[in-house]
Amino acid sequence: MLCKTIGAAFVLLLMTQVIFAQDNSGSAPFRPGLHLKDNQPSRTKEQKEYDNAIDSEYRSKLKEIPDPGKTDPWGNIRPTPPATAKNKQQ
C-alpha cells in the first residue's frame, strides 16, 4: 500500500513538472520562456543596404547559371531498342 502511494505521488510530481516546464507566464529567470524579440537593436540603414546588395548580387548570379535542359536519368541504363523491333512496329 505504501509503495503504491509513493508511486502515485511520484507520478503526480512528474506530471506537475511537465506542466511547469510548459508554462510560459512570468518573467522569473528560473522559468524558461519563448522570447520572440531579442534585446538587440534592429539593423542600421547601412546594414540593410548591404544586405540588399548581397541579395541582388546573389539573384543576378543565379540568373547566369545555364538551364540544364531536359535530361534522361535512365538514359545510360535503358538499352537502345534493336533495329528489327522498330521495323516490326511500323
C-alpha positions as CSV (number, residue, x, y, z in Angstrom):
1,M,0.0,0.0,0.0
2,L,2.8,2.4,0.9
3,C,4.6,1.5,-2.3
4,K,1.5,2.4,-4.4
5,T,1.1,5.7,-2.6
6,I,4.7,6.6,-3.1
7,G,4.4,5.6,-6.8
8,A,1.3,7.7,-7.3
9,A,2.9,10.7,-5.6
10,F,5.9,10.3,-7.8
11,V,3.8,10.2,-11.0
12,L,1.9,13.3,-9.8
13,L,5.2,15.1,-9.2
14,L,6.4,14.3,-12.7
15,M,3.2,15.5,-14.2
16,T,3.3,18.8,-12.4
17,Q,6.9,19.3,-13.5
18,V,5.9,18.8,-17.1
19,I,3.2,21.4,-16.8
20,F,5.5,23.7,-15.0
21,A,8.1,23.4,-17.8
22,Q,5.5,24.3,-20.4
23,D,4.2,27.3,-18.5
24,N,5.3,30.5,-20.3
25,S,3.8,33.1,-17.9
26,G,6.1,35.1,-15.7
27,S,9.5,36.5,-16.3
28,A,11.4,34.9,-13.4
29,P,14.9,33.8,-14.5
30,F,14.4,30.2,-13.5
31,R,11.4,29.8,-15.8
32,P,12.3,29.3,-19.4
33,G,10.2,31.1,-21.9
34,L,9.9,32.0,-25.6
35,H,11.3,35.4,-26.4
36,L,10.3,36.4,-29.9
37,K,12.2,39.7,-29.8
38,D,15.8,39.9,-28.5
39,N,17.2,42.9,-26.8
40,Q,19.4,43.5,-29.8
41,P,18.8,46.7,-31.8
42,S,17.4,46.5,-35.3
43,R,19.8,46.6,-38.3
44,T,21.0,50.0,-39.4
45,K,20.3,51.6,-42.8
46,E,23.8,50.7,-44.0
47,Q,23.4,47.1,-42.9
48,K,20.1,46.9,-44.7
49,E,21.6,48.4,-47.9
50,Y,24.5,45.9,-47.7
51,D,22.0,43.0,-47.3
52,N,20.0,44.2,-50.3
53,A,23.2,44.5,-52.4
54,I,24.2,41.0,-51.4
55,D,20.7,39.7,-52.3
56,S,20.6,41.4,-55.6
57,E,24.1,40.1,-56.5
58,Y,23.0,36.6,-55.5
59,R,19.9,36.8,-57.7
60,S,22.0,38.0,-60.7
61,K,24.4,35.1,-60.2
62,L,21.5,32.7,-60.2
63,K,20.3,34.0,-63.5
64,E,23.7,33.4,-65.0
65,I,23.5,29.7,-64.3
66,P,22.6,27.9,-67.6
67,D,19.5,25.9,-67.8
68,P,20.5,22.2,-67.7
69,G,17.7,21.3,-70.2
70,K,15.8,18.1,-70.3
71,T,17.8,15.2,-69.1
72,D,17.0,11.5,-69.0
73,P,18.3,10.0,-65.8
74,W,17.7,6.4,-67.1
75,G,19.4,7.1,-70.4
76,N,22.6,5.2,-69.6
77,I,20.7,2.3,-68.2
78,R,17.9,1.8,-70.7
79,P,19.1,-0.2,-73.7
80,T,18.5,1.1,-77.2
81,P,15.8,-0.9,-79.0
82,P,17.1,-3.1,-81.7
83,A,16.6,-2.1,-85.3
84,T,14.4,-5.0,-86.1
85,A,11.9,-4.1,-83.3
86,K,11.4,-0.6,-85.0
87,N,10.6,-2.3,-88.3
88,K,8.1,-4.6,-86.7
89,Q,6.2,-1.8,-85.1
90,Q,5.7,0.1,-88.4
